[in-house]
Amino acid sequence: MLITESEAKAICQKILGLVKADDAQVSLNSSAQTHQRFAANTFTTSGASADTSVALTVWIGKKKGQSRTNDLSESALRTLVEQAEQMARISPVDREYLPSLSAQSYRTTGGYTAVTERITPASRAKAIADILAAGKKDSLQLAGLHFATDTATASATKNGNFFYDQKSSVSLSTTARTQTGDGSGYFLRSHFDAAKLDTQQIARSAINKALTARAPQPLDPGAYTVILEAQAVADLVPLLSASLDARSAEEGRSAFAAPGGKTRLGEKFFDERVNLFSDPMHAEVPATAATAEGIPAEKTWLVRNGVIETLTHNRFWAQQKSKAPTPGPVNLILTSATTPVTLQDIIANTERGLLVSRFWYIRPVDQRTLTFTGLTRDGLWWIEGGKIKHPVRNFRFNQSVIEMLSAGVLDTIGVPERVSRGEGGGLPLFLPPLKIKRFHFSSQSDAV
């Protein structure tokens, strides 16, 4: 069982009552998790875990100390406070210290359904058994992870703020491989409501990808028109949102820096159809009601009609620049300013190009242009005459995410859907497939 709001508040108040330091913040996390792994067409491991941990940060004369425990007994909490204050006394001054938040007002955003209580071991086993049976029917090797978690988070400050939130997530990833190892398919989806996670659709997608990816043909490296499925977009677009930081831009360490300590804020940087924003109240991807610093989350436009509308400020940098801290992002949503197109129609309207299932092993190359390198994986197909013609051997890419979304390069924006970068981890994402006129592949890869 997750810790309740009243229980969380009582624990936070008890800890803060023991603190003698000048300032303090308590962060509490309670979670319940269950999982089932499968590989080589059989069940492997399953388990369940529950834990509640608490972290304390204190400041004594602006010197910071931290401590953490998952023992909530009276004596353990006293030790927690003593350790944090002892660390503060021997630490250097925290040059970016700001007083902890005073009382804030938060909205209820949704996104909680107690998934770990709704998923029984029997129902999960039945769903996975059906998936494995489908894979065996097509002589494929299947592996994957079904993972569910409920979390309750709380924070409290010595200056009177208290925040409590509950979230849930259930996800299924499935990888299908041919017996000969020449074809692979992967599909991942997650949701906050277990009833809305279509496990059979996830399995069918992975299986179909593996079957159609067999015996890939070689293709010379180069710049090609590509259609990125929503999963591939999820692998790249969050790298852009993470770089929209005011401090790094103003200090000249960003693609959005301009000479003289200025930034590219307000410039039309991308195709005018691109809208990138965060909205904690979004029905498909409801997010936490507070940022990592405790600021009440609000709808935040990062890019609107291609124009950079927000470079994010944390509390410290906002104070330095006499601005308000940015109330996001807490999720990431990419939509088109025009009517979106289905993936099937995007393919049908492509004369020649490549369909990319996903990317992996992505690493930065040049932060000034937001260029990254990585590999295609688990399905790459050649399109000709509006139809998928045959699979292609995988590539390594070197691509600027900025260029990818720029005018003249971005061709089509599809219908957005809920997607994940990992098994339910990271910011909630609502992203579309994209058609890019020019995507740079540098060499072939032996990855499957």
C-alpha positions in Angstrom: 0.0 0.0 0.0 1.2 3.5 -0.8 1.6 6.0 1.9 -1.4 8.3 2.2 -1.3 12.0 2.1 -2.0 12.3 5.8 0.7 9.8 6.7 3.2 11.6 4.4 2.4 14.9 6.0 2.8 13.5 9.5 6.2 12.0 8.7 7.4 15.2 7.0 6.2 17.3 10.0 7.9 15.0 12.4 11.2 15.3 10.6 11.0 19.0 10.2 10.2 19.3 13.9 13.5 17.6 14.7 15.6 19.9 12.4 17.7 22.6 14.1 19.3 23.8 10.9 18.4 27.2 9.3 16.4 25.6 6.5 15.3 22.2 5.4 13.4 20.2 2.8 12.0 16.7 3.1 11.3 14.5 0.1 9.4 11.3 0.5 8.8 8.5 -2.1 6.5 5.5 -1.6 6.2 2.9 -4.4 4.7 -0.5 -5.1 6.0 -2.4 -8.1 5.3 -5.7 -9.8 6.9 -7.2 -12.9 7.1 -10.3 -15.2 10.0 -10.9 -17.5 10.0 -13.4 -20.3 12.7 -14.6 -22.7 13.3 -17.4 -25.2 9.6 -18.0 -25.3 9.2 -18.7 -21.6 8.7 -17.0 -18.3 11.8 -16.0 -16.5 11.5 -13.9 -13.4 8.6 -12.2 -11.6 8.4 -10.2 -8.5 6.9 -7.5 -6.4 8.4 -4.9 -4.2 7.2 -2.0 -2.0 9.2 0.6 -0.2 9.0 4.0 1.3 12.1 6.2 1.6 12.7 9.7 2.8 15.5 12.1 2.0 16.4 15.2 4.0 18.3 18.3 2.8 19.3 20.9 5.3 21.3 24.2 5.2 23.3 25.6 8.0 24.6 29.0 7.1 24.1 28.1 3.4 26.1 25.0 3.8 24.2 21.9 2.6 23.9 18.4 4.0 21.8 15.5 2.9 20.8 12.1 4.2 18.4 9.3 3.2 16.7 6.3 4.8 13.9 3.9 4.3 13.6 3.2 8.1 10.7 5.3 9.3 11.1 4.5 13.0 11.4 7.4 15.5 15.1 6.6 16.2 15.9 6.3 12.5 14.4 9.6 11.7 16.4 11.3 14.5 19.5 9.7 13.0 18.5 11.0 9.6 18.4 14.6 10.9 21.6 14.2 12.8 23.5 12.9 9.8 22.2 15.6 7.4 23.1 18.4 9.9 26.5 16.8 10.5 27.2 16.8 6.8 26.1 20.4 6.5 28.6 21.6 9.1 31.6 20.1 7.3 30.4 21.1 3.8 31.4 24.1 1.7 28.9 26.9 1.2 26.2 26.1 -1.4 26.7 29.0 -3.8 23.3 28.4 -5.4 21.4 28.1 -2.2 17.9 29.6 -2.2 15.5 29.5 0.7 13.1 26.5 0.5 9.7 27.2 -0.9 6.9 28.8 1.1 3.4 27.5 0.8 2.3 26.8 -2.9 -1.0 25.9 -4.5 -1.1 22.7 -6.6 -3.8 21.3 -8.9 -4.9 17.7 -9.1 -3.7 16.4 -12.5 -4.9 12.7 -12.5 -2.9 9.8 -13.9 -3.4 7.4 -11.0 -5.4 4.2 -11.1 -3.6 1.8 -8.6 -2.4 -0.5 -11.4 -0.4 -2.8 -9.2 -3.7 -3.7 -7.3 -5.6 -4.2 -10.6 -3.1 -6.5 -12.2 -3.2 -10.0 -10.7 -0.4 -12.5 -11.3 -2.9 -14.8 -13.1 -4.1 -12.1 -15.5 -0.6 -11.0 -16.3 0.5 -14.6 -16.9 -2.4 -15.2 -19.2 -1.6 -12.1 -21.3 2.1 -13.1 -21.6 1.2 -16.7 -22.4 -1.0 -15.5 -25.2 1.9 -13.4 -26.5 4.4 -16.3 -26.3 1.9 -18.6 -28.2 1.6 -16.0 -31.0 5.4 -15.9 -31.3 5.8 -19.6 -31.4 3.1 -19.9 -34.1 5.4 -17.8 -36.3 8.6 -19.6 -35.2 9.9 -16.5 -33.4 11.8 -16.0 -30.2 10.1 -13.5 -27.9 11.4 -11.6 -24.9 10.1 -8.7 -22.9 9.1 -7.1 -19.7 5.7 -6.3 -18.2 6.1 -3.7 -15.5 3.7 -1.9 -13.2 4.3 0.7 -10.6 2.3 3.0 -8.3 4.1 5.9 -6.6 3.2 8.4 -4.0 5.6 11.4 -3.7 5.6 14.1 -1.1 7.8 17.0 -0.2 7.7 19.6 2.7 9.9 22.6 3.5 10.7 24.4 6.7 9.2 27.5 5.2 5.7 25.9 5.1 5.2 24.2 1.7 3.7 20.7 1.3 3.1 18.7 -1.9 1.6 15.3 -2.3 0.9 13.4 -5.6 0.1 9.9 -6.8 0.9 8.4 -10.2 0.7 5.0 -11.8 2.3 3.4 -14.8 2.0 0.0 -16.6 4.2 -0.9 -19.6 4.9 -3.8 -21.8 8.0 -4.1 -24.1 8.2 -7.0 -26.5 11.1 -8.0 -28.7 10.6 -10.7 -31.4 13.5 -12.3 -33.2 13.7 -14.8 -36.0 15.3 -18.1 -35.3 18.1 -17.3 -37.8 18.7 -13.9 -36.2 18.2 -12.0 -39.4 15.0 -10.2 -38.4 14.0 -8.3 -35.2 11.0 -6.4 -34.1 10.4 -4.3 -31.0 7.4 -2.5 -29.6 6.8 -0.6 -26.3 3.8 1.2 -24.9 2.8 2.3 -21.5 -0.2 3.9 -19.8 -1.4 5.1 -16.4 -4.5 2.9 -16.7 -3.9 -0.9 -17.0 -7.2 -1.3 -18.8 -5.9 0.9 -21.7 -2.7 -1.0 -22.3 -3.4 -3.3 -25.3 -0.9 -6.1 -24.7 -2.0 -8.1 -27.8 -1.5 -5.1 -30.0 2.0 -4.5 -28.6 2.9 -8.2 -29.3 1.4 -8.2 -32.8 3.4 -5.1 -33.7 6.7 -6.6 -32.5 5.9 -9.9 -34.3 4.9 -8.2 -37.6 8.1 -6.1 -37.5 10.3 -9.2 -37.0 8.5 -11.1 -39.8 8.9 -8.3 -42.3 12.5 -7.4 -41.2 13.9 -10.8 -42.3 16.8 -10.9 -44.8 17.5 -7.2 -44.9 19.2 -5.9 -48.1 22.3 -3.6 -48.1 21.9 0.1 -48.9 24.6 2.6 -49.3 25.0 5.2 -46.5 23.8 8.7 -47.3 21.0 11.2 -46.8 17.6 9.7 -47.3 14.0 10.7 -46.8 12.8 8.9 -43.7 9.6 8.2 -41.8 10.2 8.0 -38.1 7.7 6.0 -36.2 6.5 7.6 -32.9 9.0 5.4 -31.0 11.9 6.7 -33.1 10.7 10.3 -32.5 10.6 9.6 -28.8 14.2 8.6 -29.0 15.3 12.0 -30.4 12.8 14.9 -29.6 13.3 14.8 -25.8 17.0 15.5 -26.5 15.8 18.8 -27.9 13.5 19.8 -25.0 16.3 19.0 -22.5 18.6 21.5 -24.3 16.1 24.4 -24.1 17.8 25.8 -21.0 18.2 29.5 -20.4 21.4 29.3 -18.4 23.4 27.2 -20.8 22.2 29.5 -23.7 23.1 32.7 -21.9 26.5 31.2 -20.9 27.2 30.3 -24.5 27.1 26.6 -24.0 24.0 25.8 -26.1 22.7 25.6 -29.6 20.4 28.4 -28.6 23.1 30.8 -27.6 23.7 34.1 -29.4 26.8 36.4 -29.3 27.2 38.8 -26.4 25.4 36.5 -23.8 22.2 36.7 -25.7 19.9 33.8 -26.8 17.8 32.7 -29.7 14.6 33.1 -27.7 11.8 34.4 -29.9 13.5 33.3 -33.1 11.7 31.1 -35.7 14.0 28.2 -35.4 11.8 25.4 -36.6 9.2 24.6 -39.2 6.2 26.8 -38.5 4.0 23.7 -38.0 6.0 22.6 -35.0 4.4 23.1 -31.6 6.2 21.6 -28.6 4.8 22.1 -25.1 4.2 20.7 -21.7 0.7 20.5 -20.1 0.2 18.7 -16.7 -3.5 18.5 -17.4 -3.3 16.7 -20.7 -5.8 13.8 -20.8 -3.5 11.3 -22.5 -0.3 12.1 -20.6 -1.3 13.7 -17.3 1.9 14.7 -15.4 3.0 15.6 -11.9 1.5 18.8 -10.6 5.0 20.1 -9.6 8.4 20.5 -11.2 11.4 18.8 -9.7 12.0 22.0 -7.6 8.4 22.1 -6.4 7.1 24.9 -8.6 3.4 24.4 -9.5 3.3 23.0 -13.0 1.5 24.9 -15.7 1.1 24.6 -19.4 4.4 25.7 -20.9 5.0 26.4 -24.6 8.6 25.6 -25.5 8.1 26.0 -29.3 5.0 27.6 -30.8 4.5 27.7 -34.6 8.2 27.1 -35.0 9.3 29.9 -32.7 11.3 29.3 -29.5 8.9 30.6 -26.9 10.6 29.4 -23.6 14.1 28.8 -22.4 13.6 27.2 -19.0 14.8 28.9 -15.8 15.4 26.9 -12.6 14.8 28.8 -9.3 18.5 29.9 -9.0 18.9 31.2 -12.5 15.5 32.8 -12.5 16.6 34.8 -9.4 19.8 35.8 -11.1 17.9 37.1 -14.1 14.9 38.6 -12.1 12.5 36.2 -13.8 9.9 33.7 -12.6 11.1 30.1 -12.5 9.6 28.0 -15.4 6.6 25.8 -14.4 7.7 22.9 -16.6 8.2 20.8 -18.5 6.6 17.9 -16.7 5.6 16.1 -19.9 6.3 16.6 -23.6 3.8 17.0 -26.4 4.5 17.6 -30.0 1.6 18.6 -32.3 1.2 20.1 -35.7 -0.3 23.5 -36.4 -2.0 21.9 -39.4 -4.2 18.7 -39.6 -2.0 15.7 -38.8 -1.7 12.7 -41.1 -1.9 9.0 -40.2 1.3 6.9 -40.4 -0.3 4.8 -43.2 -1.0 7.9 -45.3 2.5 9.2 -44.7 3.8 5.9 -46.1 1.4 6.0 -49.0 2.5 9.5 -49.9 6.2 8.6 -49.9 7.7 7.8 -53.3 11.1 6.7 -52.0 12.5 6.6 -48.5 13.1 4.6 -45.3 10.8 3.6 -42.5 12.6 3.7 -39.1 11.2 1.7 -36.2 13.5 3.1 -33.4 17.0 4.2 -32.5 19.4 3.0 -29.8 22.8 3.8 -28.3 22.3 7.5 -28.9 25.2 9.7 -27.9 25.9 13.5 -28.4 28.3 14.7 -31.1 28.0 18.5 -31.1 25.8 20.4 -28.6 26.1 23.6 -30.7 24.0 22.0 -33.4 22.3 19.3 -31.3 23.9 16.6 -33.5 23.7 13.0 -32.2 24.9 9.7 -33.3 23.3 6.3 -32.9 22.0 3.2 -34.6 18.7 2.1 -36.2 17.4 -1.1 -34.7 14.6 -3.7 -34.8 13.2 -2.8 -38.2 14.3 -0.6 -41.1 12.4 -0.8 -44.4 12.7 0.7 -47.9 9.6 2.4 -49.2 9.0 2.7 -52.9 5.9 3.9 -54.7 4.0 4.4 -51.4 4.5 0.9 -50.3 7.0 -1.0 -48.0 9.1 -2.9 -50.5 11.8 -4.7 -48.4 13.9 -4.6 -45.2 17.2 -2.8 -45.2 20.3 -3.4 -43.1 20.7 -1.1 -40.2 22.7 2.2 -40.2 24.6 4.4 -37.9 23.3 8.0 -38.1 24.7 11.5 -37.5 21.9 13.9 -37.3 21.1 17.3 -35.9 17.7 17.3 -34.2 17.4 21.0 -35.0 17.9 20.4 -38.7 15.4 17.5 -38.5 12.6 19.8 -37.4 13.6 22.8 -39.6 11.6 24.4 -42.4 12.4 22.7 -45.7 13.5 19.5 -44.0 10.5 18.5 -41.9 8.0 17.2 -44.4 5.0 15.7 -42.6 3.7 15.6 -39.0 1.6 12.6 -38.1 -1.0 11.9 -35.5 0.5 12.0 -32.0 0.2 9.1 -29.6 1.3 8.2 -26.1 4.8 6.7 -26.3 7.8 6.0 -24.0 11.6 6.2 -24.1 11.9 3.2 -21.7 9.7 0.9 -19.7 7.4 3.7 -18.5 10.4 5.9 -17.4 11.1 9.5 -18.1 8.7 12.3 -18.9 5.3 11.3 -20.2 5.4 11.7 -24.0 2.7 12.4 -26.6 4.5 12.4 -30.0 3.7 11.9 -33.6 5.5 10.0 -36.4 7.5 12.4 -38.6 8.5 12.4 -42.2 11.9 14.0 -42.7 13.2 14.9 -46.2 16.8 14.5 -45.4 18.2 12.3 -42.6 22.0 11.5 -42.5 23.2 7.9 -42.3 27.0 7.6 -42.1 27.7 3.9 -42.3 26.1 0.4 -42.2 25.6 -1.5 -39.0 25.5 -5.2 -38.2 22.9 -4.5 -35.4 19.7 -6.4 -35.8 
